[in-house]
Amino acid sequence: MKLGPRVFAVALLLALAAAYVHLNPPARLDLETGTLSGFPLVLEGWRGRDRSFEEVVYEELSADDTLARRYVNDEGDVVWFVIIFHQNARYGAHEPFVCYTSHGWTIADRGVTRVSGPGPGLDAGWLVARSGGESRLALYWWYTAGDLATADRDEFMARMARSGIVSNVTFGAFIRVSTLIEEGDFDAAMARALSFAEAASEHVPELFDARPEQE
């Protein structure tokens, strides 16, 4: 099977980064497990409660830190919010459809949308997953060195590789907002997820202020 030029370029960058890291052990961010717990529990009308990852899921992730919360707003709307943090020679969470399908969900639709703010905003991927009579909407993106926020995992991995070569430090976070699609109302679910994502995205960079300056 032939590799496309973009896939080949990403693979080459990752190989170079791996070789460089092997020869020059990377510095770690000054972030300890539990740092993500500093994300606000109260967020523009949303109130959160911590949820725990199942132990087996946590082991599969091999994450340096995780956050899982259930947020409810004044109208009783519910979203689930997840951050999975990796650093140094780890390239983060896989595409979310892999997780859903491995747990028996069917992916009914997927695409990319725009999350407003902070600054120019960001592109986020979305998918609709179905199991039995339940439908869920998941909105997600990756965040990494240089304040890159993207729906494109290849772009995320390429930035991680470049950062490893240039500054000898890499970190990345997978971020997901999910909510039920009630009575088949996709638009209402998307509006709910976007509302939370727009508020949440403003606070994500604050979690990583302890990272070293990029060279």
Secondary structure, 3 states (H helix, E strand, C coil): CCCCHHHHHHHHHHHHHHHHHHHCCCCCCCCCCCHHHHCCCEECCEEEEECCCCHHHHHHHCCCEEEEEEEEECCCCEEEEEEEEEECCCCCCCCHHHHHHHCCCEEEEEEEEEECCCCCCEEEEEEEEEECCEEEEEEEEEEECCCEEECCHHHHHHHHHHHHHHHCCCEEEEEEEEEECHHHCHHHHHHHHHHHHHHHHCCCHHHHCCCCCCC
